[in-house]
Each structure stands twice: as C-alpha cells, then as structure tokens.
C-alpha cells in the first residue's frame, strides 16, 4: 500500500512539473506575441502620423487654390468665396397649393411584412 501511495505521489509531482513547464512556455510565447503586437501598433501609429502630416501638407489652401487655377480648363472649379452663398430670402419655397398636392395622407397604421416573418409564421 505504501508503494502505491509513493508511486501516485511521484506521478502527481511529475504531472505537475510537466504542466508547469508547459504553462511556462505558453506564457513566454504569449508575452513574445504581445511584444510583437505592441511593436506593430507603434509602427502603425508612426505611419498614421506621417500620413496625417502628408494629408495636411497636400490640403493646404494656397496649394489647392493654385491647383484650381492651373486646372480650371479641365475641371472648371472655382475658388470658394462668400459671393457663392445666398441668403435665406433667396431660397425658393413651393407655393402652398403645390405643397398640399405633395402631402401624403397618413392614417396612423403601419403595415409591416418581410420574407423572414412569413417563413417563421408558416413554421409554427
């Protein structure tokens, strides 16, 4: 009986050692993977900062103004100016008779249907 207890204890110790060894390597692998991901995130943030700086450089108002002047014949863009905007008084609203013709009647009920609802009702 004593030898069985000693053998079971030895097997438990060997099993625990194997489990601890295995967990140690999994932990080291997860840590290395985490470090690689942190490095990738840092590189992506650096690239994003560069792209934002390039975008800001390319969208400078003076540069865009020059491009619109150079390509006016092809694109036909005009520089944005205050004269291009109107006032609220210049907005053409429909006459009341036309507005009444466009109104839709609503009696308060809503009909809802879908293919999925029809199938679930047929299944029950």
KAMOBEL-V702812 format. One record per backbone hydrogen bond with DSSP energy under -1.0 kcal/mol. NH is the residue of the N-H (numbers start at 1). CO is the residue of the C=O. If there is no record, write none. Layout:
nh:NH co:CO
nh:NH co:CO
//
This chain:
nh:5 co:1
nh:6 co:2
nh:7 co:3
nh:8 co:4
nh:9 co:5
nh:10 co:6
nh:11 co:7
nh:12 co:8
nh:13 co:9
nh:14 co:10
nh:15 co:11
nh:16 co:12
nh:17 co:13
nh:18 co:14
nh:19 co:15
nh:20 co:16
nh:21 co:17
nh:22 co:18
nh:23 co:19
nh:24 co:20
nh:25 co:21
nh:26 co:22
nh:27 co:23
nh:28 co:24
nh:29 co:25
nh:30 co:26
nh:31 co:27
nh:32 co:28
nh:33 co:29
nh:34 co:30
nh:35 co:31
nh:36 co:32
nh:37 co:33
nh:38 co:34
nh:39 co:35
nh:40 co:36
nh:41 co:37
nh:42 co:38
nh:43 co:39
nh:44 co:40
nh:45 co:41
nh:46 co:42
nh:47 co:43
nh:48 co:44
nh:49 co:45
nh:50 co:46
nh:51 co:47
nh:52 co:48
nh:53 co:49
nh:54 co:50
nh:55 co:51
nh:56 co:52
nh:57 co:53
nh:58 co:54
nh:59 co:55
nh:60 co:57
nh:64 co:60
nh:65 co:61
nh:66 co:62
nh:67 co:63
nh:68 co:64
nh:69 co:65
nh:70 co:66
nh:71 co:67
nh:75 co:71
nh:76 co:72
nh:84 co:81
nh:85 co:82
nh:90 co:87
nh:91 co:88
nh:99 co:95
nh:100 co:96
nh:101 co:97
nh:102 co:98
nh:118 co:114
nh:119 co:115
nh:120 co:116
nh:121 co:117
nh:122 co:118
nh:123 co:119
//
